[in-house]
């Protein structure tokens, strides 16, 4: 049964960024796959003996708070039954993400065996990206985006995000393999993902005691930034405006927020920040979360990551694998400052699993320290 579970998790990692169902829009199809896959993995784990038990106060409080939030008025101008089921749908999606994390954390042992699907996804995306770069789309019939480089994803941002968080994983397998996702990231021209990767490399260099590399990286990054300053500003010109209005909305309801999927109604609303197009989010997962659910839930999430970081800080020098996993998580967390990431099922599934891997490896290294 363990082998079936292991293979199912590998399939989940492989198909999360690739899954397409003809009768559904890509984002919806992958959201359904994320929910179904999380539930299937949980069901398969029910006949297994747990490798470890999840005991985390902040994790528990997070789930409890999100559940209680369902019964509170979201503040939108809809009927009560609509608000309730809308919030319930949001909670169910969050619950599946939490269930995925718990299942992986409790029932996975040999982490390295799960890296191959991530490598395969990166290779497939490199093939698709190169074909798109030269004007031949092998996957999609057409694109609605100005930047046609998006690989198997439905937006270039998602490809950039996935490529960035996968680089430390491929670095652990073989440093040469990092050329694959790095090429995809460069061709997407996604500023937020590139900045997150740069900071992630600094993070990795610092904890690998290669601090002499840091000044060189800063010089290279500064040069690239000023050389492409106009492009960077053109990509980021709406963000300060959106962030300002998001903060204003947060301050109006700082404790409970406005409710699930209230961003377009509350923040964008009458401002018409980006013309006639509805904005998919705040370009910042932390602000978006606080706007929907309030500042307390954001603080709970940050306390969970603070606990993870403090444990890592005490044991990081003992494991190359742990540093690579920590770098991948760090890149994801930084990327969420400039883009929405955790809400995209094609990327969030892999990120949640990598977070569980990090916690597993940190627990192992922490336990070794007492023997």
Protein Blocks (a to p, Z undefined) as FASTA:
>chain_A
ZZmmmmmmmmmmmmmmmgccfkbcfklmmmmmmmmmmmmmmmmmmmpccfbdcddfklmm
mmmmmmmmmmpcehiacdfklmmmmmmmmmmmmmmmmmmmmmmmmmccblmlmmmmmmmm
mmmmmmmmmmmmnopafkbmbdcbfblcgojafbfklmmmmmmmmmmmmmmmomklmmmm
mmmmmmnopaklmmmmmmmmmmmmmmnopaklmmmmmmmmmmmmmmmmmmmmmmmmmmmm
mmmmmmmmmmmmmmnonoehklmmmmnmmnomnojadcfbeoiaklmmmmmnojklmmmm
mmmmmmmmmmmmmmmmmomklmmmmmmmmmmmmmmmmocfklpmklmmmmmmmmmmmmmm
mmmmmmmmmZZ
